[in-house]
C-alpha cells in the first residue's frame, strides 16, 4: 500500500509489493568509493621517485647556480654571476651557437630524409628490407656510433672511409701523383732552382741521354703503375732521358746509374728551358723514360715544383670548420630511420581515396605529395620534429667521442660544456648548474608546444 510522501509524491509502504526507491548517495564520497585512495597508493612510489630523481635535482641545480665554485657564497652580481659568465665566455657562447645550429639543422634534415624514405619505399617490393637497413643504426648506442664515425672521418685515406671515397673521386678527375719529399743528392746532375724546382747543372744535347735521378721517396709510396727504370736510348732527333728513384733496397747500386731493381718515377713533368722560357715539355712514363723534341737541344731540363707538391689527402672532416656538420651527419645517419618508421606508420593510415581522387583529377605525383600527403602528415611530422629537437638539445655522446680534443671548443654544445664545467680540470659547479638551468629553459618551450599540440589533437 502506498502512502503519501511529503511534497505530494507517493512512497511504497513497508512490506508492500511495490518497488522501493534507491537511497540517495552520500555526499562527500567518490563515485568509485575508496578506489581513489587505492590509486593514490599505487601512484605514491612513482611520485616519490619522480621527486627524488627529477624535481629535487632541478630545484638544487637552480639553487646551486646562484653560488660560486666553492658553494659557500653567492656568485658575483647579486648571485647572477654564473649567468653573466654564460653569456660572456667565448667557449660557452660557441656552445650556444652550435646548439642553435643543431636544433635547426639536425631535426629538419632527419625528418625530411625520413619523409622521403617513407614515401619512396611505399610502393616497392623491397621497401621493408630497405626500412630495416635504414632503421638498424637505432640499435647502436651513441657511444658505438661515435667510435664508428671517428674512424670514418679519419684524415688518412687508408683508414678513413670518407676520405678514401673523396680522394678516389678526386683522383679520377684530377692528377694527384706527387713526390713531396723527392730531392737530388749532391752527386746527381740536378740542383735546386728556387721555388721547390730542380734543374740540370749543364744543358742537354741531342744524341746524349739525360739522367735525372732523385732520392727521398719511399718505395712503398711510389705510384702503383711504377715499373723498373730503363736506361734511355740515344736519339739524334731529340732529347731522351730517364727520371727514376736512385735507390736500391738492401744497399748497393751505383749513383747516377739505372740499376736493375730501381724504379722509374711515372708522371714526373720535365721542362726544357732556354733563356728563361719553356720550349718543350714531357712526362715520364711508367719506367721513367721521357722524350723531348729537337727544340730542347741546348736547353736546361727542369723538374717543376708541381712534381713535389703534397698528394691530395682529402678533406679535414674533423677540422674546426667542418667538425659540427660532420657530427650532425652522423646523428642524421642514426635518427633518420626513427623518423622514417613513424612517418611510414602515419602514411599507412592516410585515406587512400583522397590520393586516388587527386590522381584521377589529373594531379601529378609531386602535387599529390605536396598538397595532400604532406598536409595530412603534418601531425606526425610535428611529433617527429619536436621529439628530435628535444633530443638534440641534450646531445653529448657524439660530440664528445667524434670531435678530437684540439677542436672540441669548436664543436662544443651545451651538454658537453655542462660536463666540462662541472667535472673538468677547472670544475665550477656554479657555472655547470647555471648551464643546466639554461638547458632546462630551452627545453621548456618545446615541451609546452608539444603539450598544447597533444591537447589540441585530443579535442578533435
C-alpha positions as CSV (number, residue, x, y, z in Angstrom):
1,X,0.0,0.0,0.0
2,X,1.3,3.4,-1.0
3,X,1.4,6.3,1.4
4,X,1.5,9.9,0.7
5,X,5.0,11.3,0.7
6,X,5.9,14.8,1.7
7,X,5.7,17.1,-1.3
8,X,2.8,15.2,-2.9
9,X,4.6,12.1,-4.0
10,X,4.0,8.5,-3.0
11,X,6.2,6.0,-1.5
12,X,5.9,2.3,-1.1
13,X,4.7,1.1,2.3
14,X,6.9,-1.1,4.3
15,X,6.3,-4.7,3.4
16,X,4.2,-3.7,0.4
17,X,4.6,-5.2,-3.0
18,X,5.6,-2.1,-4.7
19,X,9.2,-1.2,-5.8
20,X,11.4,0.7,-3.4
21,X,13.4,3.8,-4.3
22,X,17.2,3.6,-4.1
23,X,18.7,5.7,-1.3
24,X,20.5,8.8,-2.5
25,X,24.3,8.6,-2.5
26,X,26.0,10.1,0.5
27,X,27.6,13.4,-0.1
28,X,31.4,13.8,0.0
29,X,32.2,10.3,-1.2
30,X,33.8,9.4,-4.5
31,X,31.7,7.7,-7.2
32,X,34.3,5.0,-7.2
33,X,34.1,4.7,-3.4
34,X,37.6,4.0,-2.0
35,X,39.3,3.5,-5.3
36,X,40.8,7.0,-5.3
37,X,42.8,6.1,-2.2
38,X,44.0,2.8,-3.8
39,X,45.0,4.7,-7.0
40,X,46.9,7.3,-4.9
41,X,48.7,4.4,-3.1
42,X,49.8,3.0,-6.4
43,X,51.0,6.4,-7.6
44,X,52.8,7.3,-4.5
45,X,56.0,5.3,-5.2
46,X,56.2,6.7,-8.7
47,X,55.7,10.2,-7.3
48,X,58.4,9.7,-4.7
49,X,60.8,8.5,-7.4
50,X,59.8,11.5,-9.6
51,X,60.5,13.9,-6.8
52,X,63.8,12.3,-5.9
53,X,65.2,11.9,-9.4
54,X,63.7,14.9,-11.2
55,X,62.2,17.6,-9.0
56,X,64.9,17.6,-6.3
57,X,67.8,17.8,-8.8
58,X,66.1,20.6,-10.7
59,X,65.5,22.6,-7.6
60,X,69.0,22.0,-6.3
61,X,70.5,23.0,-9.6
62,X,68.6,26.2,-9.6
63,X,69.7,26.9,-6.0
64,X,73.3,26.0,-6.7
65,X,73.5,28.1,-9.8
66,X,73.5,31.3,-7.6
67,X,76.6,30.3,-5.7
68,X,80.3,30.4,-6.6
69,X,82.6,27.4,-7.2
70,X,83.0,26.7,-3.5
71,X,79.3,26.9,-2.8
72,X,79.8,28.9,0.3
73,X,78.9,32.4,-1.0
74,X,76.8,33.9,-3.7
75,X,78.3,34.4,-7.1
76,X,79.0,38.0,-8.3
77,X,76.3,40.4,-9.5
78,X,74.0,39.6,-6.7
79,X,74.1,35.8,-7.3
80,X,73.7,36.1,-11.0
81,X,77.5,36.0,-11.8
82,X,77.3,32.5,-13.2
83,X,74.6,33.5,-15.7
84,X,76.7,36.6,-16.6
85,X,79.6,34.3,-17.3
86,X,77.5,32.1,-19.6
87,X,76.8,35.0,-21.9
88,X,80.3,36.5,-21.7
89,X,82.5,33.4,-22.0
90,X,83.5,32.8,-25.6
91,X,83.6,29.0,-25.2
92,X,80.1,28.8,-23.7
93,X,78.8,31.2,-26.4
94,X,80.2,28.9,-29.0
95,X,78.3,26.1,-27.4
96,X,75.1,28.1,-27.5
97,X,75.6,28.9,-31.2
98,X,76.3,25.3,-32.0
99,X,73.2,24.2,-30.2
100,X,71.2,26.6,-32.3
101,X,72.7,25.0,-35.4
102,X,71.9,21.6,-34.1
103,X,68.3,22.4,-33.3
104,X,67.6,23.9,-36.7
105,X,69.6,21.6,-39.0
106,X,69.6,18.1,-37.5
107,X,65.8,17.5,-36.8
108,X,64.9,19.2,-40.1
109,X,67.3,17.0,-42.2
110,X,66.4,13.8,-40.3
111,X,62.7,14.4,-40.7
112,X,63.0,15.3,-44.4
113,X,65.0,12.2,-45.1
114,X,62.6,10.1,-43.1
115,X,59.7,11.5,-45.1
116,X,61.5,10.9,-48.4
117,X,62.4,7.3,-47.4
118,X,58.8,6.5,-46.2
119,X,57.2,7.9,-49.4
120,X,59.6,6.3,-51.9
121,X,59.6,2.9,-50.3
122,X,55.8,2.6,-50.0
123,X,55.3,1.1,-53.4
124,X,58.4,-1.1,-53.9
125,X,58.5,-4.7,-53.0
126,X,61.9,-4.4,-51.2
127,X,60.7,-1.4,-49.2
128,X,60.6,-3.4,-45.9
129,X,64.2,-4.6,-46.3
130,X,65.3,-1.0,-47.1
131,X,63.5,0.3,-44.0
132,X,65.1,-2.4,-41.9
133,X,68.6,-1.3,-43.1
134,X,67.9,2.4,-42.5
135,X,66.4,1.8,-39.1
136,X,69.2,-0.5,-38.0
137,X,71.5,2.3,-36.7
138,X,69.0,2.9,-34.0
139,X,70.1,-0.3,-32.4
140,X,73.6,1.1,-32.0
141,X,74.4,3.2,-28.9
142,X,75.6,6.8,-29.3
143,X,79.0,5.7,-27.9
144,X,79.4,3.0,-30.6
145,X,78.2,5.3,-33.3
146,X,80.7,7.9,-32.2
147,X,83.6,5.5,-32.4
148,X,82.4,4.3,-35.9
149,X,82.3,7.8,-37.2
150,X,85.6,8.9,-35.6
151,X,87.1,6.2,-37.8
152,X,85.0,7.2,-40.8
153,X,86.3,10.8,-40.6
154,X,90.0,9.9,-40.2
155,X,92.2,12.2,-42.3
156,X,94.3,9.3,-43.6
157,X,92.5,7.9,-46.7
158,X,93.9,4.5,-45.9
159,X,91.9,4.5,-42.6
160,X,89.0,6.9,-43.1
161,X,86.2,5.7,-45.3
162,X,85.0,9.3,-46.1
163,X,88.4,10.5,-47.3
164,X,89.1,7.2,-49.2
165,X,86.0,7.9,-51.2
166,X,86.7,11.6,-51.6
167,X,90.3,11.0,-52.7
168,X,89.2,8.3,-55.1
169,X,86.7,10.6,-56.8
170,X,89.3,13.5,-56.8
171,X,92.0,11.3,-58.4
172,X,89.5,10.2,-61.1
173,X,89.2,13.7,-62.4
174,X,92.5,15.4,-61.4
175,X,96.0,14.3,-61.1
176,X,97.1,13.5,-57.6
177,X,100.5,11.9,-58.1
178,X,103.3,13.8,-56.4
179,X,106.7,13.2,-54.9
180,X,106.7,15.7,-52.0
181,X,110.0,14.6,-50.4
182,X,111.9,13.8,-53.6
183,X,115.3,15.6,-53.9
184,X,118.6,15.1,-55.7
185,X,121.9,14.2,-53.9
186,X,125.0,16.4,-54.3
187,X,126.5,13.8,-56.7
188,X,123.4,14.0,-59.0
189,X,123.3,16.2,-62.1
190,X,120.5,18.3,-60.6
191,X,120.5,21.3,-58.4
192,X,117.8,23.4,-56.6
193,X,116.3,26.1,-58.9
194,X,114.2,28.0,-56.3
195,X,110.5,27.7,-55.6
196,X,110.9,24.0,-55.0
197,X,112.0,23.1,-58.6
198,X,115.2,21.4,-59.6
199,X,117.3,22.0,-62.8
200,X,120.2,20.2,-64.5
201,X,123.6,21.6,-63.9
202,X,124.5,21.5,-67.6
203,X,122.5,22.0,-70.9
204,X,121.4,18.7,-72.6
205,X,122.4,17.8,-76.1
206,X,120.6,15.7,-78.8
207,X,122.0,12.2,-79.0
208,X,123.1,12.3,-75.4
209,X,120.7,10.7,-72.9
210,X,119.7,12.8,-69.9
211,X,119.7,11.2,-66.5
212,X,117.6,12.8,-63.7
213,X,117.9,10.7,-60.6
214,X,116.2,11.5,-57.3
215,X,116.0,10.1,-53.8
216,X,113.8,10.7,-50.8
217,X,110.8,8.7,-52.0
218,X,109.9,5.5,-50.0
219,X,109.5,2.6,-52.4
220,X,106.1,1.9,-50.8
221,X,105.0,5.5,-51.7
222,X,105.7,5.0,-55.5
223,X,102.6,5.0,-57.7
224,X,101.1,1.6,-58.4
225,X,102.0,1.8,-62.1
226,X,105.7,2.4,-61.4
227,X,107.9,-0.1,-63.4
228,X,111.6,-0.9,-63.3
229,X,113.5,2.1,-64.7
230,X,115.1,1.8,-68.2
231,X,118.2,3.5,-69.4
232,X,117.2,5.9,-72.3
233,X,118.3,5.0,-75.8
234,X,120.2,7.9,-77.6
235,X,118.1,9.8,-80.2
236,X,119.8,12.1,-82.8
237,X,116.5,13.9,-83.4
238,X,115.7,14.9,-79.8
239,X,116.4,14.5,-76.2
240,X,115.7,11.2,-74.4
241,X,116.1,10.7,-70.7
242,X,115.0,8.9,-67.6
243,X,113.9,10.1,-64.2
244,X,114.0,7.4,-61.5
245,X,114.4,6.6,-57.8
246,X,118.1,6.2,-57.5
247,X,117.9,3.8,-54.5
248,X,118.5,0.1,-54.2
249,X,116.9,-1.8,-51.4
250,X,119.4,-3.6,-49.2
251,X,122.2,-1.3,-50.3
252,X,124.4,-1.5,-53.3
253,X,123.8,0.1,-56.6
254,X,125.7,2.9,-58.4
255,X,124.8,6.6,-58.2
256,X,123.7,8.2,-61.5
257,X,123.3,4.7,-63.0
258,X,120.0,3.0,-63.7
259,X,120.3,-0.3,-61.7
260,X,118.1,-3.3,-62.4
261,X,116.0,-3.1,-59.2
262,X,115.4,0.7,-59.3
263,X,112.0,2.0,-60.4
264,X,111.0,4.9,-62.6
265,X,109.0,7.9,-61.4
266,X,105.9,7.9,-63.6
267,X,104.1,11.2,-64.2
268,X,107.1,13.3,-63.5
269,X,106.9,16.5,-65.5
270,X,110.1,17.6,-67.3
271,X,110.5,21.1,-68.9
272,X,113.2,22.2,-71.4
273,X,114.1,25.9,-70.5
274,X,116.0,28.3,-72.8
275,X,116.7,31.9,-71.8
276,X,114.1,31.6,-69.0
277,X,111.4,30.3,-71.4
278,X,109.9,26.8,-71.5
279,X,110.4,25.5,-75.1
280,X,109.2,21.9,-74.6
281,X,107.6,19.7,-72.0
282,X,107.3,15.9,-71.5
283,X,106.0,13.5,-68.9
284,X,107.8,10.4,-67.7
285,X,106.3,7.0,-68.4
286,X,105.9,4.1,-66.1
287,X,109.5,3.2,-66.5
288,X,110.7,6.9,-66.0
289,X,111.6,7.4,-69.7
290,X,110.7,10.7,-71.4
291,X,111.3,12.2,-74.8
292,X,111.6,15.9,-75.8
293,X,111.7,17.3,-79.4
294,X,114.8,18.8,-81.1
295,X,113.8,22.2,-79.8
296,X,115.1,21.1,-76.4
297,X,118.7,20.8,-77.7
298,X,121.0,23.0,-75.7
299,X,118.3,23.7,-73.0
300,X,118.4,23.1,-69.3
301,X,116.0,20.4,-68.1
302,X,113.8,21.5,-65.1
303,X,111.6,19.4,-62.8
304,X,108.9,22.0,-61.9
305,X,107.7,22.4,-58.3
306,X,104.4,20.8,-59.2
307,X,106.1,17.5,-59.2
308,X,106.9,17.8,-55.5
309,X,103.6,19.1,-54.1
310,X,101.9,17.1,-51.4
311,X,99.5,14.5,-52.5
312,X,95.8,15.3,-52.2
313,X,94.9,13.9,-48.8
314,X,91.1,14.6,-48.8
315,X,89.0,16.8,-46.6
316,X,89.8,17.6,-43.0
317,X,86.3,16.5,-41.8
318,X,87.2,17.0,-38.1
319,X,88.8,20.4,-38.6
320,X,87.4,23.5,-37.0
321,X,85.2,24.5,-39.9
322,X,83.6,21.1,-40.7
323,X,83.5,19.2,-37.4
324,X,79.9,20.3,-36.4
325,X,78.4,19.4,-39.9
326,X,80.3,16.1,-39.8
327,X,78.9,15.2,-36.4
328,X,75.4,16.3,-37.5
329,X,75.8,13.9,-40.4
330,X,76.4,11.0,-38.0
331,X,73.4,12.0,-36.0
332,X,71.2,12.0,-39.1
333,X,72.6,8.6,-40.0
334,X,71.3,7.3,-36.7
335,X,67.9,9.0,-36.4
336,X,66.6,9.2,-40.0
337,X,65.4,5.6,-39.5
338,X,63.4,6.7,-36.4
339,X,61.7,9.4,-38.4
340,X,61.1,7.1,-41.3
341,X,59.3,4.5,-39.2
342,X,57.0,7.0,-37.5
343,X,56.2,8.8,-40.8
344,X,55.6,5.4,-42.6
345,X,53.1,4.5,-39.9
346,X,51.3,7.8,-40.4
347,X,51.4,7.3,-44.2
348,X,49.8,3.9,-43.9
349,X,46.8,5.5,-42.1
350,X,46.1,8.1,-44.7
351,X,42.7,7.8,-46.6
352,X,43.7,6.4,-49.9
353,X,40.5,7.6,-51.6
354,X,41.8,11.2,-51.3
355,X,45.1,10.3,-53.0
356,X,43.4,8.4,-55.8
357,X,40.8,11.1,-56.3
358,X,43.6,13.7,-56.8
359,X,45.3,11.4,-59.3
360,X,42.0,10.9,-61.2
361,X,41.6,14.7,-61.3
362,X,45.0,14.9,-63.1
363,X,47.3,15.8,-60.3
364,X,50.9,14.8,-60.7
365,X,52.7,12.8,-58.1
366,X,54.6,15.8,-56.9
367,X,51.3,17.7,-56.5
368,X,49.7,14.8,-54.6
369,X,52.7,14.7,-52.3
370,X,52.9,18.5,-51.7
371,X,49.2,19.3,-51.5
372,X,47.7,16.2,-49.9
373,X,50.3,13.8,-48.4
374,X,52.4,16.4,-46.5
375,X,49.4,18.3,-45.1
376,X,47.7,15.1,-43.9
377,X,51.0,14.0,-42.3
378,X,51.5,17.3,-40.6
379,X,50.7,16.0,-37.1
380,X,53.1,13.1,-37.5
381,X,55.8,15.4,-38.8
382,X,55.3,17.7,-35.9
383,X,55.7,14.8,-33.5
384,X,58.9,13.6,-35.1
385,X,60.3,17.2,-35.4
386,X,59.6,18.1,-31.8
387,X,61.0,14.8,-30.5
388,X,64.2,15.2,-32.4
389,X,64.5,18.9,-31.2
390,X,64.3,17.8,-27.6
391,X,66.8,15.1,-28.3
392,X,69.4,17.3,-29.9
393,X,69.2,19.9,-27.2
394,X,70.9,17.4,-24.9
395,X,73.3,15.9,-27.4
396,X,76.5,14.9,-25.8
397,X,77.9,11.5,-26.7
398,X,78.6,12.0,-30.4
399,X,80.3,15.3,-29.9
400,X,82.4,14.1,-27.0
401,X,83.6,10.9,-28.9
402,X,83.9,12.2,-32.5
403,X,85.5,15.6,-32.0
404,X,89.2,15.5,-31.3
405,X,90.4,17.3,-28.2
406,X,92.0,20.0,-30.4
407,X,88.6,21.0,-31.9
408,X,86.3,20.3,-29.0
409,X,85.9,24.0,-28.4
410,X,84.8,24.5,-32.0
411,X,82.3,21.5,-31.8
412,X,81.2,22.4,-28.3
413,X,77.5,22.1,-27.3
414,X,75.7,23.0,-24.0
415,X,75.5,19.4,-22.7
416,X,79.3,18.9,-23.3
417,X,80.1,22.3,-21.8
418,X,78.0,21.3,-18.8
419,X,80.1,18.2,-18.3
420,X,83.4,20.1,-18.8
421,X,82.4,22.9,-16.4
422,X,81.2,20.5,-13.7
423,X,83.8,17.8,-13.9
424,X,86.7,19.2,-15.9
425,X,90.1,20.3,-14.6
426,X,88.8,23.7,-13.5
427,X,85.4,22.4,-12.2
428,X,82.9,25.1,-11.2
429,X,79.6,23.6,-10.1
430,X,78.1,27.0,-10.0
431,X,78.6,27.6,-13.8
432,X,77.7,24.0,-14.5
433,X,74.4,24.4,-12.6
434,X,73.7,27.6,-14.5
435,X,74.2,25.8,-17.8
436,X,71.9,23.1,-16.7
437,X,69.2,25.7,-15.9
438,X,69.7,27.3,-19.3
439,X,69.2,23.9,-20.9
440,X,66.0,23.4,-19.0
441,X,64.8,26.8,-20.1
442,X,65.5,26.0,-23.7
443,X,63.6,22.7,-23.4
444,X,60.5,24.1,-21.7
445,X,59.1,26.0,-24.7
446,X,59.4,22.9,-26.9
447,X,57.7,20.8,-24.2
448,X,54.9,23.4,-23.9
449,X,54.4,23.4,-27.6
450,X,54.2,19.6,-27.6
451,X,51.7,19.5,-24.8
452,X,49.5,22.1,-26.4
453,X,49.6,20.2,-29.7
454,X,48.6,16.9,-27.9
455,X,45.7,18.6,-26.2
456,X,44.5,20.2,-29.4
457,X,44.6,16.7,-31.1
458,X,42.6,15.2,-28.2
459,X,39.8,17.8,-28.6
460,X,39.2,16.8,-32.2
